[in-house]
Amino acid sequence: MSVDKVLEMEVFSPEEAWTLFRDQVGGVIVDSPNIQPIAEAIVNDCGGLPLNLIVIGRALRNQNNAIVWKLTLHDYQSLGGLKTRDSEALIRQLKFSYDRLKGHATKCCFLYTALYQEGYEIRVSELVKHWVEEGLIAGHLVYANEKELGIVKDHVDAFLLESSDDGVLSRCIE
């Protein structure tokens, strides 16, 4: 593969990083005296990398339990090296996102997307139909759609899938 142009990306300043993280989590939660010091440590550990800030912020959205925040910080720190831009750090970031998917079915449904070729665009309706047919989710297709759209939303929120307005998904993991 040849490259026509190399773009050097800058990391966010501490102020920009805090603003982005705060927007992802929600200001009321982050401003809580029990959570703010933990949030600041998380932002610092993200090293100004926007993807890290967004993924962690979304994982903690609407979470006002300081213990959960401390555990998340500990888990994130235990991955180590996420301030770098190498492929191993990216894999650890994706693992962090995957580990925070709620429930076995949600994880299995995400893993099913790996069966699609790189760059393949997946219609949400097609994906849900396959999940039902494969027994990954229980129930009849008509009744499954509402629940499974929640699963799809969880994948998109965790930056594991990308969505468009016309009901088409694509894999972020290439």
BAPA-314292 format. One record per residue (C-alpha): residue number from 1; x, y, z. Coordinates in steps of 0.05 Angstrom, whole numbers, plus 5000, padded with zeros to 4 digits. Layout:
N
+-----+------+------+------+
| num |   c1 |   c2 |   c3 |
+-----+------+------+------+
| NUM |    X |    Y |    Z |
...
+-----+------+------+------+
This chain:
174
+-----+------+------+------+
| num |   c1 |   c2 |   c3 |
+-----+------+------+------+
|   1 | 5000 | 5000 | 5000 |
|   2 | 5028 | 5068 | 4981 |
|   3 | 5016 | 5133 | 5018 |
|   4 | 5006 | 5198 | 4981 |
|   5 | 5009 | 5244 | 5041 |
|   6 | 5025 | 5234 | 5114 |
|   7 | 4986 | 5276 | 5164 |
|   8 | 5015 | 5288 | 5232 |
|   9 | 4959 | 5291 | 5283 |
|  10 | 4966 | 5332 | 5346 |
|  11 | 4938 | 5310 | 5412 |
|  12 | 4888 | 5353 | 5450 |
|  13 | 4912 | 5404 | 5500 |
|  14 | 4893 | 5389 | 5572 |
|  15 | 4836 | 5440 | 5567 |
|  16 | 4810 | 5411 | 5501 |
|  17 | 4815 | 5341 | 5529 |
|  18 | 4775 | 5359 | 5591 |
|  19 | 4721 | 5393 | 5550 |
|  20 | 4714 | 5333 | 5503 |
|  21 | 4712 | 5284 | 5561 |
|  22 | 4662 | 5326 | 5600 |
|  23 | 4617 | 5331 | 5539 |
|  24 | 4618 | 5255 | 5531 |
|  25 | 4602 | 5240 | 5604 |
|  26 | 4558 | 5298 | 5622 |
|  27 | 4579 | 5359 | 5662 |
|  28 | 4535 | 5347 | 5723 |
|  29 | 4567 | 5279 | 5736 |
|  30 | 4638 | 5301 | 5724 |
|  31 | 4630 | 5362 | 5768 |
|  32 | 4611 | 5319 | 5828 |
|  33 | 4663 | 5327 | 5883 |
|  34 | 4669 | 5251 | 5890 |
|  35 | 4680 | 5240 | 5816 |
|  36 | 4719 | 5301 | 5791 |
|  37 | 4788 | 5279 | 5817 |
|  38 | 4779 | 5211 | 5785 |
|  39 | 4755 | 5243 | 5720 |
|  40 | 4816 | 5288 | 5719 |
|  41 | 4861 | 5227 | 5728 |
|  42 | 4826 | 5191 | 5671 |
|  43 | 4834 | 5252 | 5625 |
|  44 | 4907 | 5256 | 5643 |
|  45 | 4918 | 5182 | 5629 |
|  46 | 4885 | 5189 | 5561 |
|  47 | 4943 | 5232 | 5539 |
|  48 | 4901 | 5279 | 5498 |
|  49 | 4880 | 5225 | 5448 |
|  50 | 4808 | 5239 | 5426 |
|  51 | 4788 | 5167 | 5415 |
|  52 | 4809 | 5148 | 5485 |
|  53 | 4772 | 5207 | 5515 |
|  54 | 4709 | 5192 | 5477 |
|  55 | 4708 | 5117 | 5490 |
|  56 | 4721 | 5125 | 5565 |
|  57 | 4673 | 5183 | 5570 |
|  58 | 4617 | 5145 | 5536 |
|  59 | 4631 | 5084 | 5580 |
|  60 | 4620 | 5128 | 5641 |
|  61 | 4561 | 5168 | 5614 |
|  62 | 4504 | 5172 | 5666 |
|  63 | 4547 | 5134 | 5717 |
|  64 | 4548 | 5172 | 5783 |
|  65 | 4579 | 5117 | 5827 |
|  66 | 4650 | 5137 | 5846 |
|  67 | 4668 | 5064 | 5857 |
|  68 | 4652 | 5048 | 5785 |
|  69 | 4695 | 5107 | 5764 |
|  70 | 4753 | 5083 | 5806 |
|  71 | 4747 | 5012 | 5777 |
|  72 | 4745 | 5041 | 5707 |
|  73 | 4807 | 5082 | 5720 |
|  74 | 4842 | 5021 | 5749 |
|  75 | 4822 | 4978 | 5689 |
|  76 | 4845 | 5032 | 5641 |
|  77 | 4912 | 5041 | 5676 |
|  78 | 4923 | 4966 | 5678 |
|  79 | 4920 | 4964 | 5602 |
|  80 | 4982 | 5009 | 5600 |
|  81 | 5011 | 5045 | 5541 |
|  82 | 4947 | 5075 | 5514 |
|  83 | 4979 | 5143 | 5504 |
|  84 | 5017 | 5114 | 5445 |
|  85 | 4991 | 5108 | 5374 |
|  86 | 5015 | 5038 | 5359 |
|  87 | 4970 | 4981 | 5336 |
|  88 | 4977 | 4944 | 5402 |
|  89 | 4951 | 5005 | 5440 |
|  90 | 4892 | 5008 | 5392 |
|  91 | 4876 | 4935 | 5404 |
|  92 | 4878 | 4948 | 5479 |
|  93 | 4831 | 5007 | 5469 |
|  94 | 4783 | 4964 | 5430 |
|  95 | 4786 | 4910 | 5483 |
|  96 | 4769 | 4962 | 5535 |
|  97 | 4708 | 4982 | 5494 |
|  98 | 4688 | 4910 | 5483 |
|  99 | 4695 | 4891 | 5556 |
| 100 | 4646 | 4946 | 5574 |
| 101 | 4591 | 4921 | 5529 |
| 102 | 4534 | 4900 | 5574 |
| 103 | 4514 | 4827 | 5573 |
| 104 | 4536 | 4764 | 5538 |
| 105 | 4486 | 4773 | 5480 |
| 106 | 4512 | 4842 | 5464 |
| 107 | 4584 | 4816 | 5461 |
| 108 | 4564 | 4756 | 5418 |
| 109 | 4525 | 4801 | 5370 |
| 110 | 4586 | 4846 | 5363 |
| 111 | 4632 | 4787 | 5349 |
| 112 | 4583 | 4765 | 5295 |
| 113 | 4600 | 4828 | 5256 |
| 114 | 4671 | 4802 | 5247 |
| 115 | 4642 | 4752 | 5197 |
| 116 | 4631 | 4810 | 5148 |
| 117 | 4687 | 4830 | 5102 |
| 118 | 4727 | 4893 | 5116 |
| 119 | 4691 | 4954 | 5090 |
| 120 | 4625 | 4916 | 5081 |
| 121 | 4565 | 4959 | 5096 |
| 122 | 4513 | 4922 | 5139 |
| 123 | 4440 | 4941 | 5141 |
| 124 | 4415 | 4941 | 5212 |
| 125 | 4353 | 4901 | 5191 |
| 126 | 4398 | 4849 | 5157 |
| 127 | 4443 | 4843 | 5218 |
| 128 | 4385 | 4835 | 5267 |
| 129 | 4354 | 4782 | 5221 |
| 130 | 4419 | 4742 | 5222 |
| 131 | 4425 | 4749 | 5298 |
| 132 | 4356 | 4718 | 5305 |
| 133 | 4370 | 4663 | 5254 |
| 134 | 4435 | 4645 | 5289 |
| 135 | 4402 | 4643 | 5357 |
| 136 | 4444 | 4699 | 5386 |
| 137 | 4381 | 4733 | 5408 |
| 138 | 4316 | 4701 | 5428 |
| 139 | 4248 | 4714 | 5399 |
| 140 | 4213 | 4728 | 5334 |
| 141 | 4243 | 4780 | 5288 |
| 142 | 4183 | 4826 | 5295 |
| 143 | 4192 | 4828 | 5370 |
| 144 | 4268 | 4827 | 5369 |
| 145 | 4279 | 4892 | 5331 |
| 146 | 4268 | 4939 | 5389 |
| 147 | 4315 | 4902 | 5436 |
| 148 | 4368 | 4891 | 5383 |
| 149 | 4368 | 4964 | 5362 |
| 150 | 4390 | 4976 | 5433 |
| 151 | 4447 | 4927 | 5423 |
| 152 | 4467 | 4962 | 5358 |
| 153 | 4465 | 5029 | 5395 |
| 154 | 4511 | 5000 | 5449 |
| 155 | 4561 | 4979 | 5394 |
| 156 | 4558 | 5048 | 5362 |
| 157 | 4565 | 5084 | 5429 |
| 158 | 4627 | 5042 | 5444 |
| 159 | 4657 | 5061 | 5376 |
| 160 | 4658 | 4989 | 5354 |
| 161 | 4610 | 5002 | 5296 |
| 162 | 4594 | 5064 | 5256 |
| 163 | 4523 | 5081 | 5235 |
| 164 | 4491 | 5125 | 5183 |
| 165 | 4422 | 5158 | 5181 |
| 166 | 4396 | 5107 | 5130 |
| 167 | 4404 | 5046 | 5175 |
| 168 | 4471 | 5023 | 5148 |
| 169 | 4528 | 5002 | 5194 |
| 170 | 4601 | 4992 | 5180 |
| 171 | 4655 | 4960 | 5223 |
| 172 | 4704 | 5006 | 5256 |
| 173 | 4752 | 4948 | 5266 |
| 174 | 4786 | 4936 | 5199 |
+-----+------+------+------+
